[in-house]
């Protein structure tokens, strides 16, 4: 029998959650017995949106922690002393066995999963390495970008990427030595605020450093607020948020889907 997830809110089982609540949507038929569908326990109540400095724990159990990383917070510690504050260190203050599985750029906000213990880390890391995790992002890019809507087949950006060593930490499109990188995207509509902008849904099928940021800049539509590849003055932050994470539970294999809406 798969373990149920017990927290201060009691036992909770679900296959998919509503955005940001950690709870099963009322219209969903995904609720099942703990034997087949315990994704994680809710963190308790409806959490507030993660602010510029505070993380938001969505759910957790004995194997993993689902959290919303705020923009501006490092996912893991940097090399310098002033970069010691980061998401994994904060989580380890509550869960000492919390371990990193994947990363988001410091400027990017949204969903992240952390393992609890070495075995869960091994299984989750393998799922990411073998591309068994489905990741979706939302971004607002500069200019008017025409393309397929959500109900149509996605558009593709297929450009190899590599390090731009003279300008680190920048990356560059590198047809000769770069690693393959593929991004799928849909147009969601016009972006917010004054000036021409377009809201996109993005799905990276590879996990290269700065992939989404560089791919969009390479086609002439950098993400608003991007200090590396665009004009940081167009927005107060990088308008890129990890909105959806779909993956199997590391212990019992239940396919779990997590959503968190973009805060912009």
C-alpha positions as CSV (number, residue, x, y, z in Angstrom):
1,X,0.0,0.0,0.0
2,X,1.3,3.5,-0.9
3,X,1.7,5.7,2.2
4,X,-0.8,8.4,2.9
5,X,0.5,11.9,3.6
6,X,-0.2,13.1,7.2
7,X,0.3,16.7,8.2
8,X,-1.3,19.1,10.7
9,X,-4.2,19.2,8.2
10,X,-4.7,15.4,8.3
11,X,-4.4,12.8,5.6
12,X,-4.9,14.0,2.1
13,X,-4.8,12.2,-1.2
14,X,-5.0,13.6,-4.7
15,X,-3.6,13.2,-8.2
16,X,-3.9,16.9,-9.3
17,X,-4.3,20.2,-7.4
18,X,-5.8,23.5,-8.0
19,X,-3.5,26.4,-8.5
20,X,-1.6,27.2,-5.4
21,X,-4.0,25.6,-2.9
22,X,-2.5,22.1,-2.5
23,X,-6.0,20.7,-2.5
24,X,-8.1,18.7,-4.9
25,X,-10.3,20.7,-7.2
26,X,-14.0,20.1,-6.5
27,X,-14.7,19.2,-10.1
28,X,-12.0,16.6,-10.3
29,X,-12.5,12.9,-10.2
30,X,-8.9,12.3,-9.3
31,X,-9.4,11.6,-5.6
32,X,-8.7,8.0,-4.8
33,X,-7.7,5.8,-1.9
34,X,-4.2,6.3,-0.4
35,X,-3.2,3.0,-2.0
36,X,-3.1,4.6,-5.5
37,X,-3.1,8.4,-5.2
38,X,-1.3,10.0,-2.3
39,X,0.6,12.9,-3.9
40,X,1.5,14.9,-0.9
41,X,0.1,16.5,2.2
42,X,-1.1,20.1,2.1
43,X,1.0,22.7,3.9
44,X,-2.2,23.9,5.6
45,X,-4.8,26.4,4.4
46,X,-4.7,28.5,1.3
47,X,-1.2,30.1,1.1
48,X,-0.6,33.6,0.1
49,X,1.3,34.3,-3.1
50,X,5.0,34.1,-2.7
51,X,6.5,37.6,-2.2
52,X,9.8,38.9,-3.5
53,X,11.7,37.3,-0.7
54,X,9.5,34.6,0.9
55,X,9.0,31.1,-0.4
56,X,5.6,29.3,-0.3
57,X,5.4,25.6,0.6
58,X,2.5,24.1,-1.3
59,X,2.7,20.5,0.0
60,X,5.0,17.9,1.5
61,X,5.2,14.4,2.7
62,X,8.0,12.0,3.8
63,X,9.5,11.9,0.3
64,X,9.3,15.4,-1.2
65,X,8.5,19.0,-0.8
66,X,6.6,21.1,-3.4
67,X,7.3,24.8,-3.1
68,X,6.9,28.1,-5.0
69,X,10.3,29.9,-5.3
70,X,10.0,33.7,-5.4
71,X,11.9,35.7,-8.0
72,X,15.2,37.0,-6.7
73,X,15.9,34.1,-4.4
74,X,18.7,31.6,-5.3
75,X,17.6,28.0,-5.5
76,X,21.0,26.7,-4.2
77,X,23.8,28.6,-2.5
78,X,26.3,30.6,-4.6
79,X,30.0,30.7,-4.2
80,X,30.3,34.0,-2.4
81,X,29.3,34.5,1.3
82,X,26.6,37.0,0.4
83,X,24.9,34.2,-1.7
84,X,24.5,31.8,1.2
85,X,20.8,32.5,1.6
86,X,18.8,30.3,-0.8
87,X,15.7,28.2,-1.0
88,X,17.2,24.8,-0.2
89,X,18.9,26.2,2.9
90,X,15.7,27.7,4.1
91,X,13.9,24.4,3.6
92,X,16.6,22.5,5.5
93,X,15.8,24.7,8.5
94,X,12.5,22.9,8.7
95,X,13.3,19.6,6.9
96,X,17.0,18.8,7.5
97,X,16.8,16.0,4.9
98,X,15.7,18.3,2.1
99,X,17.9,17.9,-1.0
100,X,18.1,19.6,-4.4
101,X,16.8,17.9,-7.5
102,X,16.6,20.6,-10.1
103,X,17.0,24.4,-10.3
104,X,15.4,27.6,-11.4
105,X,17.3,30.8,-12.3
106,X,17.5,33.3,-9.4
107,X,15.3,35.7,-11.4
108,X,12.7,33.1,-12.2
109,X,9.8,32.3,-9.9
110,X,7.5,29.2,-9.7
111,X,7.2,25.6,-8.9
112,X,10.1,23.5,-7.6
113,X,10.3,20.0,-6.0
114,X,12.9,19.0,-3.4
115,X,13.6,15.5,-2.3
116,X,13.6,14.3,1.3
117,X,16.5,11.9,1.7
118,X,19.0,10.4,-0.6
119,X,16.8,7.7,-2.1
120,X,14.1,10.1,-3.1
121,X,16.7,12.4,-4.5
122,X,18.1,9.6,-6.6
123,X,14.7,8.7,-8.1
124,X,13.6,12.3,-8.7
125,X,17.0,13.3,-10.2
126,X,16.8,10.3,-12.6
127,X,13.2,11.3,-13.6
128,X,14.5,14.8,-14.5
129,X,17.6,13.4,-16.3
130,X,15.4,11.0,-18.4
131,X,12.9,13.7,-19.2
132,X,10.1,12.1,-17.4
133,X,9.0,15.4,-15.8
134,X,6.7,17.7,-17.7
135,X,7.4,21.4,-17.0
136,X,5.5,24.4,-18.2
137,X,6.2,28.1,-17.8
138,X,4.5,31.3,-18.5
139,X,6.3,34.4,-19.8
140,X,5.7,37.8,-21.2
141,X,8.0,38.7,-24.1
142,X,8.8,41.9,-25.9
143,X,6.9,42.7,-29.1
144,X,4.0,41.1,-30.8
145,X,4.7,37.4,-31.5
146,X,2.1,35.6,-33.6
147,X,1.8,31.9,-33.2
148,X,-0.5,28.9,-32.4
149,X,-3.0,29.1,-29.6
150,X,-3.3,26.6,-26.7
151,X,-5.6,24.3,-28.7
152,X,-3.2,24.1,-31.7
153,X,0.1,22.2,-32.2
154,X,2.9,24.1,-30.6
155,X,5.5,26.2,-32.3
156,X,9.2,25.1,-31.9
157,X,12.5,26.8,-31.1
158,X,15.3,24.4,-31.9
159,X,18.6,26.0,-31.3
160,X,21.8,24.5,-29.7
161,X,23.1,26.3,-26.7
162,X,26.4,26.6,-25.0
163,X,28.4,28.8,-22.6
164,X,29.5,32.2,-23.6
165,X,32.8,32.0,-21.7
166,X,34.0,35.6,-22.2
167,X,30.6,36.9,-20.9
168,X,29.7,34.4,-18.2
169,X,27.1,33.7,-16.9
170,X,25.6,34.4,-20.3
171,X,24.9,31.5,-22.7
172,X,24.8,31.7,-26.5
173,X,23.4,30.0,-29.5
174,X,26.3,27.8,-30.7
175,X,25.6,25.7,-33.8
176,X,29.1,24.1,-33.8
177,X,29.7,23.2,-30.1
178,X,26.3,23.8,-28.4
179,X,24.1,21.1,-26.9
180,X,20.7,20.4,-28.4
181,X,17.9,22.5,-26.9
182,X,14.2,22.4,-27.9
183,X,11.4,24.7,-26.6
184,X,7.7,24.3,-27.5
185,X,5.5,27.4,-27.2
186,X,1.9,28.6,-27.5
187,X,0.6,32.2,-27.7
188,X,-1.8,33.0,-24.8
189,X,-2.6,36.6,-25.7
190,X,-1.3,40.1,-25.4
191,X,1.0,41.0,-22.5
192,X,0.0,43.4,-19.6
193,X,0.9,47.0,-19.3
194,X,1.9,49.7,-21.9
195,X,3.9,48.8,-25.0
196,X,3.7,45.8,-27.2
197,X,4.1,42.5,-25.4
198,X,2.9,38.9,-25.8
199,X,2.1,36.3,-23.1
200,X,3.3,32.8,-23.9
201,X,3.1,29.3,-22.5
202,X,6.5,27.6,-22.7
203,X,7.5,23.9,-22.5
204,X,11.2,23.1,-22.5
205,X,12.0,19.6,-23.7
206,X,15.6,20.0,-22.6
207,X,17.1,21.6,-19.6
208,X,19.9,23.9,-20.8
209,X,21.1,26.8,-18.7
210,X,19.0,29.9,-19.5
211,X,17.2,28.0,-22.3
212,X,13.9,29.8,-22.3
213,X,15.5,33.2,-21.9
214,X,18.0,32.7,-24.6
215,X,15.7,30.9,-27.1
216,X,13.2,33.8,-26.9
217,X,15.9,36.4,-27.2
218,X,17.4,34.6,-30.2
219,X,14.1,34.9,-32.1
220,X,13.9,38.6,-31.3
221,X,11.4,38.5,-28.4
222,X,13.3,38.6,-25.1
223,X,11.4,38.1,-21.9
224,X,10.5,41.3,-20.2
225,X,12.7,42.3,-17.3
226,X,15.6,40.1,-18.5
227,X,18.9,41.7,-17.4
228,X,21.0,39.3,-19.4
229,X,19.3,39.0,-22.7
230,X,16.9,41.9,-22.9
231,X,15.9,45.2,-21.4
232,X,15.5,45.0,-17.6
233,X,13.8,48.4,-17.6
234,X,10.6,47.0,-19.2
235,X,9.5,45.2,-16.0
236,X,10.4,45.2,-12.3
237,X,11.4,41.6,-12.5
238,X,12.0,38.8,-15.1
239,X,8.5,37.9,-16.2
240,X,9.0,34.1,-16.2
241,X,7.2,31.7,-13.9
242,X,7.2,27.9,-13.6
243,X,3.4,27.3,-13.7
244,X,3.0,23.5,-14.0
245,X,5.0,20.5,-12.8
246,X,4.0,16.9,-13.6
247,X,5.9,14.0,-12.3
248,X,5.7,10.6,-10.5
249,X,5.8,10.3,-6.8
250,X,9.3,8.9,-5.9
251,X,8.0,6.2,-3.6
252,X,4.8,4.8,-5.2
253,X,4.8,6.2,-8.7
254,X,1.5,8.1,-8.7
255,X,1.5,10.7,-11.5
256,X,1.0,14.1,-9.8
257,X,0.3,17.4,-11.4
258,X,0.9,20.7,-9.7
259,X,-0.2,24.2,-10.9
260,X,0.7,27.7,-9.7
261,X,-0.5,30.7,-11.7
262,X,1.9,33.4,-12.9
263,X,1.9,36.4,-10.5
264,X,2.1,38.9,-13.4
